Amino acid sequence: MLLRRITQHVKDQNWFAVLIDFLIVVVGVFVGLQVQDFANERQRQKTETSYLKRLHAEVEHLSIQRANYDATREDFSKKLNSAMDILADPTSDVLISDDLCTAMVASAHTTVPPAALPTIDEMLSAGKLDQIFSESIRTDILNYTQQAKRAEHLVDAISDNNVEMARRYPEIITLHYNKHSDTVVDGIWIDPVCHAEKMRSDKAFMNDMINNSYMYQVYTLRAVVPVSESLAQLHQTLDEILQLYHHSTENN
């Protein structure tokens, strides 16, 4: 109808009416685009909020999982350092405690810590990262995923070179099957006994133990801790964007 009216105005050479019709068309298109942009932005904001809330819940859950994981790895690292200090003096007669012996046996167990965040995987696989308006969130997400992938590769490389000390040196580390142990939750454990005097006199054992201890430090400090730090940074940024505040238990 509008097109017929414009055509008629042109035939009548009513240029003022043509101008008015043209302005109506331009304004109509402009308003239509603005309405569409507004609707698209509202949908983007809705999608963004949904993603961020889901991601925040996953980050909180993963942070709890990794807190215990990190503490255990850092504790084992310290115990391995203490054990190596005791074994460093070939003339010493200091024995290896049960805790230190357990750390030595576990020095070969460099597993990949939990790091999966399904919402991030979904956004990246679907190409939806651009739905997140905050540049700081996008940066933290990419930093975290890169750090987690780097850690995974590093753990694989370390694990390929670890030595199962009790298996390779059964005369130096003796394992005892314990069905009623207080060491682990399920009550079943292999209580190890370390013969320190034999350790000090066996150069092959010492070389393997030194390598395991060193690689465990690398595992803890370069694979486990950096990922947790990136996760904590992502958590902090999410809290700021979503305006969430966690009460510190230190003040309670």
Phi, psi and omega in degrees: 000316180296322180296318178296322180293319179296318179300318180295320180294324178293316178300322180279355183057036177269080189293329177296317178295323177298317179298317179298315179299319180297317179296322178298317179296312182298312180297320179298316178296316181299312180298319179299317178294321179296317179297318179295317178298319179297317179295318179297319181292321177297320179293320178297316179297320178296315178295317180299312181299319179298314179299313185294321179293317177297316181296320180298317179298319179293320179296318178299314180296315181293324179298320178295317178300314186284336181301312178291321179299312181297316182299318180296316181293319179293323178295316178297322179300316179295320180293323177295320176299318179295318179297318180292327175296320180294320183278348185295330181267110183293343181265356183287152176244016179290134182273163177267121181291167180299319180296316180292323179296319177299319178296322179294318178295322183279357184297341179273352187263079179256083182272159178284123180294157175299133183215359186288134173232097187305326181295321177295315178302319180295314181297316183291318182291328181268000182066036185255012181297333179290351175286346178269112184288323185291119178294325181295322177294314180300318179296315180295323178297313181293320178298317181295313182296322178293319179295318180295319179292319178298318180296320180299316179295320180295317179298320178300316181294319180294315183297329180294339184249002179289153179243127173284098190297317182293328180285319182281331183233066183294337179279349181255323176239117182255132179256142178231126181284120184238114181272357183228045184277146174268000185286324184236164186295317185279357174082357180251127184210159174257097182290112181272149173236123182257129179263094188300320182296324177288325179298312184297328185270353182256106185294323179296317178299313182299319179298314180294322181291321177297317179296314179300316182296315179297313182294331177291325175296317178299316179303314183290312189277334184249345180247310185282304187296314181301323179294319179295324177293319177295322178295319179296322178295318177298319179299315181297316180294320177298318178301318181293316182293318182273358180057051177252141182230128181259131179281129179287135179285347182292334183266358181272000000 
